């Protein structure tokens, strides 16, 4: 599978689920992966798989179990290949969006057809979203922090996922290129 990117959900946010990036790198290396790098303090890990025949679910499960066993945290992990991240950037339905105002949410599985029905009814100014398989694009031109749509999209009925802004995803695409 080549270079992989693990996206951890909800660590180092608001002082909760604190994880030092050095500890996270060591944990991933301990699973047999190589060329491990972290990017910013929000749980982005780029690595070359030490188990190249393992699929996404196997990588996610192994990382989640190791984080629980070694760090005592229950953290959801989404894994994507370099090519999958690059394709998500290329498929951006909001090409004119400023990178900090566009979130890409990577989901564990594709949502049910009506999974975002409630969000579609939310009046949130110029905010808009699109779903493409296991990626949700949320554009909030006036900022994400106060967006009613962002809040509606995070309701528990939708699949497990984690979001990164476009600038971060672009950097992860760059970092995950084959050496």
C-alpha atoms as an extended CHARMM CRD file, in Angstrom:
* protein
*
       179  EXT
         1         1  UNK       CA              0.0000000000        0.0000000000        0.0000000000  PROA      1               0.0000000000
         2         2  UNK       CA              3.0110000000        2.3750000000        0.1030000000  PROA      2               0.0000000000
         3         3  UNK       CA              2.8380000000        5.5880000000        2.0860000000  PROA      3               0.0000000000
         4         4  UNK       CA             -0.0870000000        5.9180000000        4.4830000000  PROA      4               0.0000000000
         5         5  UNK       CA             -1.5070000000        8.7760000000        6.5130000000  PROA      5               0.0000000000
         6         6  UNK       CA             -3.2130000000        8.1430000000        9.8360000000  PROA      6               0.0000000000
         7         7  UNK       CA             -5.5970000000       10.8560000000       10.9900000000  PROA      7               0.0000000000
         8         8  UNK       CA             -6.4080000000       10.6580000000       14.6940000000  PROA      8               0.0000000000
         9         9  UNK       CA             -9.7130000000       12.0910000000       15.8260000000  PROA      9               0.0000000000
        10        10  UNK       CA             -9.9220000000       14.5650000000       18.6700000000  PROA      10              0.0000000000
        11        11  UNK       CA             -6.4530000000       14.5040000000       20.1970000000  PROA      11              0.0000000000
        12        12  UNK       CA             -4.7990000000       17.5980000000       21.6610000000  PROA      12              0.0000000000
        13        13  UNK       CA             -8.0220000000       19.5940000000       21.2950000000  PROA      13              0.0000000000
        14        14  UNK       CA             -9.0100000000       21.7960000000       24.2210000000  PROA      14              0.0000000000
        15        15  UNK       CA             -6.5340000000       20.0890000000       26.5410000000  PROA      15              0.0000000000
        16        16  UNK       CA             -8.1540000000       16.6770000000       26.1630000000  PROA      16              0.0000000000
        17        17  UNK       CA             -6.6470000000       13.4110000000       24.9650000000  PROA      17              0.0000000000
        18        18  UNK       CA             -3.1220000000       14.8110000000       25.0350000000  PROA      18              0.0000000000
        19        19  UNK       CA             -0.6080000000       12.8940000000       22.9770000000  PROA      19              0.0000000000
        20        20  UNK       CA              3.0010000000       13.9310000000       22.4680000000  PROA      20              0.0000000000
        21        21  UNK       CA              3.9900000000       13.5810000000       18.8350000000  PROA      21              0.0000000000
        22        22  UNK       CA              7.2570000000       11.8290000000       19.8130000000  PROA      22              0.0000000000
        23        23  UNK       CA              5.1920000000        9.2050000000       21.6700000000  PROA      23              0.0000000000
        24        24  UNK       CA              2.8910000000        8.8290000000       18.6860000000  PROA      24              0.0000000000
        25        25  UNK       CA              5.8300000000        8.3440000000       16.3030000000  PROA      25              0.0000000000
        26        26  UNK       CA              7.3300000000        5.7200000000       18.6280000000  PROA      26              0.0000000000
        27        27  UNK       CA              3.9930000000        3.9180000000       18.8660000000  PROA      27              0.0000000000
        28        28  UNK       CA              3.6340000000        3.7620000000       15.0670000000  PROA      28              0.0000000000
        29        29  UNK       CA              7.2440000000        2.6000000000       14.6840000000  PROA      29              0.0000000000
        30        30  UNK       CA              6.5410000000       -0.0460000000       17.3340000000  PROA      30              0.0000000000
        31        31  UNK       CA              3.9120000000       -1.5020000000       14.9960000000  PROA      31              0.0000000000
        32        32  UNK       CA              6.6730000000       -2.1240000000       12.4430000000  PROA      32              0.0000000000
        33        33  UNK       CA              6.0920000000        0.9190000000       10.2470000000  PROA      33              0.0000000000
        34        34  UNK       CA              8.9850000000        2.9940000000        8.9120000000  PROA      34              0.0000000000
        35        35  UNK       CA              9.6900000000        6.5410000000        7.7270000000  PROA      35              0.0000000000
        36        36  UNK       CA              7.2730000000        7.7840000000       10.3960000000  PROA      36              0.0000000000
        37        37  UNK       CA              6.6220000000       11.5220000000       10.5350000000  PROA      37              0.0000000000
        38        38  UNK       CA              4.0390000000       13.5910000000       12.3380000000  PROA      38              0.0000000000
        39        39  UNK       CA              2.6370000000       16.8810000000       11.1450000000  PROA      39              0.0000000000
        40        40  UNK       CA              1.4020000000       19.5240000000       13.5520000000  PROA      40              0.0000000000
        41        41  UNK       CA              0.0620000000       18.5740000000       16.9330000000  PROA      41              0.0000000000
        42        42  UNK       CA             -3.3790000000       17.3650000000       15.8970000000  PROA      42              0.0000000000
        43        43  UNK       CA             -2.6930000000       13.7110000000       15.1600000000  PROA      43              0.0000000000
        44        44  UNK       CA             -1.4310000000       13.4140000000       11.6100000000  PROA      44              0.0000000000
        45        45  UNK       CA              1.0260000000       10.5560000000       11.0740000000  PROA      45              0.0000000000
        46        46  UNK       CA              2.6720000000        9.7320000000        7.7640000000  PROA      46              0.0000000000
        47        47  UNK       CA              4.3370000000        6.3200000000        7.5030000000  PROA      47              0.0000000000
        48        48  UNK       CA              5.4350000000        3.5390000000        5.2070000000  PROA      48              0.0000000000
        49        49  UNK       CA              3.5250000000        0.4130000000        6.0790000000  PROA      49              0.0000000000
        50        50  UNK       CA              5.4830000000       -2.4040000000        7.6530000000  PROA      50              0.0000000000
        51        51  UNK       CA              2.5590000000       -4.6490000000        6.7020000000  PROA      51              0.0000000000
        52        52  UNK       CA              2.0080000000       -3.7360000000        3.0470000000  PROA      52              0.0000000000
        53        53  UNK       CA             -0.7140000000       -6.3540000000        2.5150000000  PROA      53              0.0000000000
        54        54  UNK       CA             -2.8140000000       -4.9110000000        5.3490000000  PROA      54              0.0000000000
        55        55  UNK       CA             -5.8650000000       -2.9270000000        4.3160000000  PROA      55              0.0000000000
        56        56  UNK       CA             -7.2360000000        0.3010000000        5.6930000000  PROA      56              0.0000000000
        57        57  UNK       CA             -9.3700000000       -1.3750000000        8.3810000000  PROA      57              0.0000000000
        58        58  UNK       CA             -6.4330000000       -3.4510000000        9.6170000000  PROA      58              0.0000000000
        59        59  UNK       CA             -4.2150000000       -0.3800000000        9.9360000000  PROA      59              0.0000000000
        60        60  UNK       CA             -6.9440000000        1.5850000000       11.6850000000  PROA      60              0.0000000000
        61        61  UNK       CA             -7.6760000000       -1.2450000000       14.1280000000  PROA      61              0.0000000000
        62        62  UNK       CA             -4.0100000000       -1.8460000000       14.9370000000  PROA      62              0.0000000000
        63        63  UNK       CA             -3.3860000000        1.8410000000       15.5690000000  PROA      63              0.0000000000
        64        64  UNK       CA             -6.5060000000        2.2510000000       17.7090000000  PROA      64              0.0000000000
        65        65  UNK       CA             -5.6030000000       -0.8030000000       19.7990000000  PROA      65              0.0000000000
        66        66  UNK       CA             -2.0070000000        0.3500000000       20.2710000000  PROA      66              0.0000000000
        67        67  UNK       CA             -3.1020000000        3.8610000000       21.2880000000  PROA      67              0.0000000000
        68        68  UNK       CA             -5.5060000000        2.3640000000       23.8170000000  PROA      68              0.0000000000
        69        69  UNK       CA             -2.9570000000       -0.1380000000       25.1660000000  PROA      69              0.0000000000
        70        70  UNK       CA              0.0200000000        2.2120000000       25.3410000000  PROA      70              0.0000000000
        71        71  UNK       CA             -1.5530000000        5.6240000000       25.9400000000  PROA      71              0.0000000000
        72        72  UNK       CA             -4.8390000000        4.6660000000       27.6090000000  PROA      72              0.0000000000
        73        73  UNK       CA             -6.9000000000        6.6410000000       25.0950000000  PROA      73              0.0000000000
        74        74  UNK       CA             -9.8610000000        5.6430000000       22.9700000000  PROA      74              0.0000000000
        75        75  UNK       CA             -9.1940000000        7.4480000000       19.7110000000  PROA      75              0.0000000000
        76        76  UNK       CA            -10.7360000000        6.8170000000       16.3080000000  PROA      76              0.0000000000
        77        77  UNK       CA             -8.1710000000        6.6040000000       13.5110000000  PROA      77              0.0000000000
        78        78  UNK       CA             -8.8450000000        7.0600000000        9.7990000000  PROA      78              0.0000000000
        79        79  UNK       CA             -6.1220000000        5.8490000000        7.4190000000  PROA      79              0.0000000000
        80        80  UNK       CA             -5.7480000000        7.0020000000        3.8330000000  PROA      80              0.0000000000
        81        81  UNK       CA             -3.0790000000        6.3460000000        1.2340000000  PROA      81              0.0000000000
        82        82  UNK       CA             -1.1730000000        9.1400000000       -0.4380000000  PROA      82              0.0000000000
        83        83  UNK       CA             -3.2030000000        8.5420000000       -3.6040000000  PROA      83              0.0000000000
        84        84  UNK       CA             -6.5150000000        8.6880000000       -1.7300000000  PROA      84              0.0000000000
        85        85  UNK       CA             -5.6000000000       12.0060000000       -0.1060000000  PROA      85              0.0000000000
        86        86  UNK       CA             -4.3920000000       13.4370000000       -3.4190000000  PROA      86              0.0000000000
        87        87  UNK       CA             -7.6350000000       12.3250000000       -5.0830000000  PROA      87              0.0000000000
        88        88  UNK       CA             -9.6680000000       14.0090000000       -2.3310000000  PROA      88              0.0000000000
        89        89  UNK       CA             -7.8230000000       17.2830000000       -2.9460000000  PROA      89              0.0000000000
        90        90  UNK       CA             -8.3150000000       16.9450000000       -6.7130000000  PROA      90              0.0000000000
        91        91  UNK       CA            -12.0600000000       16.2430000000       -6.2710000000  PROA      91              0.0000000000
        92        92  UNK       CA            -12.6150000000       19.4140000000       -4.2150000000  PROA      92              0.0000000000
        93        93  UNK       CA            -16.0430000000       20.7430000000       -5.2580000000  PROA      93              0.0000000000
        94        94  UNK       CA            -15.1440000000       24.2150000000       -3.9050000000  PROA      94              0.0000000000
        95        95  UNK       CA            -11.9530000000       25.1270000000       -5.8040000000  PROA      95              0.0000000000
        96        96  UNK       CA            -12.2240000000       28.8510000000       -5.0060000000  PROA      96              0.0000000000
        97        97  UNK       CA            -12.4160000000       28.2490000000       -1.2330000000  PROA      97              0.0000000000
        98        98  UNK       CA             -9.6980000000       29.6390000000        1.0050000000  PROA      98              0.0000000000
        99        99  UNK       CA             -7.8510000000       26.5850000000        2.4180000000  PROA      99              0.0000000000
       100       100  UNK       CA             -8.5260000000       27.3910000000        6.1120000000  PROA      100             0.0000000000
       101       101  UNK       CA            -12.2580000000       27.7260000000        5.3800000000  PROA      101             0.0000000000
       102       102  UNK       CA            -12.6450000000       24.3300000000        3.7450000000  PROA      102             0.0000000000
       103       103  UNK       CA            -12.7500000000       21.1830000000        5.8510000000  PROA      103             0.0000000000
       104       104  UNK       CA            -12.3760000000       17.6890000000        4.4570000000  PROA      104             0.0000000000
       105       105  UNK       CA            -13.8540000000       15.0580000000        6.7520000000  PROA      105             0.0000000000
       106       106  UNK       CA            -12.5680000000       11.5470000000        6.1920000000  PROA      106             0.0000000000
       107       107  UNK       CA            -15.1520000000        8.9780000000        7.2300000000  PROA      107             0.0000000000
       108       108  UNK       CA            -14.6910000000        5.3600000000        8.1870000000  PROA      108             0.0000000000
       109       109  UNK       CA            -17.5040000000        4.3790000000        5.8070000000  PROA      109             0.0000000000
       110       110  UNK       CA            -19.7900000000        6.0970000000        3.3320000000  PROA      110             0.0000000000
       111       111  UNK       CA            -22.8450000000        7.6330000000        4.9890000000  PROA      111             0.0000000000
       112       112  UNK       CA            -26.3430000000        6.2750000000        4.4980000000  PROA      112             0.0000000000
       113       113  UNK       CA            -28.2400000000        8.1290000000        1.7530000000  PROA      113             0.0000000000
       114       114  UNK       CA            -30.2350000000       10.0760000000        4.3640000000  PROA      114             0.0000000000
       115       115  UNK       CA            -27.3220000000       10.4520000000        6.7990000000  PROA      115             0.0000000000
       116       116  UNK       CA            -27.0500000000       14.1780000000        6.2060000000  PROA      116             0.0000000000
       117       117  UNK       CA            -30.7350000000       14.9320000000        5.6520000000  PROA      117             0.0000000000
       118       118  UNK       CA            -30.9270000000       17.0750000000        8.7990000000  PROA      118             0.0000000000
       119       119  UNK       CA            -27.8090000000       19.0310000000        7.8170000000  PROA      119             0.0000000000
       120       120  UNK       CA            -29.2780000000       19.7680000000        4.3990000000  PROA      120             0.0000000000
       121       121  UNK       CA            -32.0940000000       21.6870000000        6.1190000000  PROA      121             0.0000000000
       122       122  UNK       CA            -29.8240000000       23.8930000000        8.2500000000  PROA      122             0.0000000000
       123       123  UNK       CA            -29.7990000000       27.5980000000        7.3930000000  PROA      123             0.0000000000
       124       124  UNK       CA            -26.1820000000       28.6040000000        7.7950000000  PROA      124             0.0000000000
       125       125  UNK       CA            -25.5790000000       31.5670000000        5.5390000000  PROA      125             0.0000000000
       126       126  UNK       CA            -23.1560000000       30.8740000000        2.7130000000  PROA      126             0.0000000000
       127       127  UNK       CA            -21.9610000000       27.5640000000        4.1980000000  PROA      127             0.0000000000
       128       128  UNK       CA            -22.3050000000       24.4980000000        1.9880000000  PROA      128             0.0000000000
       129       129  UNK       CA            -21.1920000000       20.8840000000        1.9020000000  PROA      129             0.0000000000
       130       130  UNK       CA            -20.8240000000       17.9790000000       -0.5050000000  PROA      130             0.0000000000
       131       131  UNK       CA            -20.3770000000       14.2630000000        0.1290000000  PROA      131             0.0000000000
       132       132  UNK       CA            -18.1370000000       12.2130000000       -2.1420000000  PROA      132             0.0000000000
       133       133  UNK       CA            -17.9590000000        8.6010000000       -0.9580000000  PROA      133             0.0000000000
       134       134  UNK       CA            -16.1130000000        8.6530000000        2.3750000000  PROA      134             0.0000000000
       135       135  UNK       CA            -15.1040000000       12.3170000000        2.1380000000  PROA      135             0.0000000000
       136       136  UNK       CA            -17.2630000000       15.2430000000        3.1830000000  PROA      136             0.0000000000
       137       137  UNK       CA            -16.3010000000       18.7380000000        2.0240000000  PROA      137             0.0000000000
       138       138  UNK       CA            -17.5200000000       21.6180000000        4.1980000000  PROA      138             0.0000000000
       139       139  UNK       CA            -17.0090000000       25.1700000000        2.9320000000  PROA      139             0.0000000000
       140       140  UNK       CA            -17.6030000000       27.9220000000        5.4820000000  PROA      140             0.0000000000
       141       141  UNK       CA            -16.6390000000       31.2290000000        3.8470000000  PROA      141             0.0000000000
       142       142  UNK       CA            -17.3340000000       33.1780000000        7.0440000000  PROA      142             0.0000000000
       143       143  UNK       CA            -15.4170000000       30.7720000000        9.2880000000  PROA      143             0.0000000000
       144       144  UNK       CA            -15.9940000000       27.3250000000       10.6890000000  PROA      144             0.0000000000
       145       145  UNK       CA            -16.0940000000       28.1780000000       14.4000000000  PROA      145             0.0000000000
       146       146  UNK       CA            -19.6490000000       29.5400000000       14.4340000000  PROA      146             0.0000000000
       147       147  UNK       CA            -21.0830000000       27.5330000000       11.5600000000  PROA      147             0.0000000000
       148       148  UNK       CA            -24.4300000000       25.9140000000       12.3190000000  PROA      148             0.0000000000
       149       149  UNK       CA            -23.8120000000       23.6090000000        9.3680000000  PROA      149             0.0000000000
       150       150  UNK       CA            -20.4890000000       22.3990000000       10.8080000000  PROA      150             0.0000000000
       151       151  UNK       CA            -22.2930000000       21.5730000000       14.0440000000  PROA      151             0.0000000000
       152       152  UNK       CA            -25.0670000000       19.7100000000       12.2080000000  PROA      152             0.0000000000
       153       153  UNK       CA            -22.5530000000       17.6700000000       10.2140000000  PROA      153             0.0000000000
       154       154  UNK       CA            -20.9270000000       16.3930000000       13.3960000000  PROA      154             0.0000000000
       155       155  UNK       CA            -24.0720000000       14.8520000000       14.8560000000  PROA      155             0.0000000000
       156       156  UNK       CA            -23.7470000000       11.2620000000       16.0660000000  PROA      156             0.0000000000
       157       157  UNK       CA            -25.9340000000        9.7470000000       13.3150000000  PROA      157             0.0000000000
       158       158  UNK       CA            -23.1560000000       10.1360000000       10.7340000000  PROA      158             0.0000000000
       159       159  UNK       CA            -20.2390000000        7.6790000000       10.3980000000  PROA      159             0.0000000000
       160       160  UNK       CA            -17.0830000000        8.0600000000       12.4670000000  PROA      160             0.0000000000
       161       161  UNK       CA            -14.6610000000       10.4720000000       10.8740000000  PROA      161             0.0000000000
       162       162  UNK       CA            -12.1900000000       13.2670000000       11.4080000000  PROA      162             0.0000000000
       163       163  UNK       CA            -11.6950000000       16.5780000000        9.6500000000  PROA      163             0.0000000000
       164       164  UNK       CA             -8.6990000000       18.5520000000        8.4570000000  PROA      164             0.0000000000
       165       165  UNK       CA             -8.6030000000       21.8450000000        6.6080000000  PROA      165             0.0000000000
       166       166  UNK       CA             -7.4920000000       21.9130000000        2.9940000000  PROA      166             0.0000000000
       167       167  UNK       CA             -4.0800000000       23.4010000000        3.8070000000  PROA      167             0.0000000000
       168       168  UNK       CA             -3.3290000000       20.5200000000        6.1810000000  PROA      168             0.0000000000
       169       169  UNK       CA             -4.5140000000       17.8940000000        3.6910000000  PROA      169             0.0000000000
       170       170  UNK       CA             -2.3400000000       19.4310000000        0.9710000000  PROA      170             0.0000000000
       171       171  UNK       CA              0.6750000000       19.2920000000        3.2800000000  PROA      171             0.0000000000
       172       172  UNK       CA             -0.0720000000       15.6520000000        4.1440000000  PROA      172             0.0000000000
       173       173  UNK       CA             -0.2240000000       14.8430000000        0.4150000000  PROA      173             0.0000000000
       174       174  UNK       CA              3.2070000000       16.4310000000        0.0310000000  PROA      174             0.0000000000
       175       175  UNK       CA              4.6720000000       14.6200000000        3.0580000000  PROA      175             0.0000000000
       176       176  UNK       CA              3.2810000000       11.2590000000        1.9920000000  PROA      176             0.0000000000
       177       177  UNK       CA              4.8550000000       11.2220000000       -1.4670000000  PROA      177             0.0000000000
       178       178  UNK       CA              7.1790000000        8.3070000000       -2.0420000000  PROA      178             0.0000000000
       179       179  UNK       CA             10.7760000000        9.3410000000       -1.2590000000  PROA      179             0.0000000000
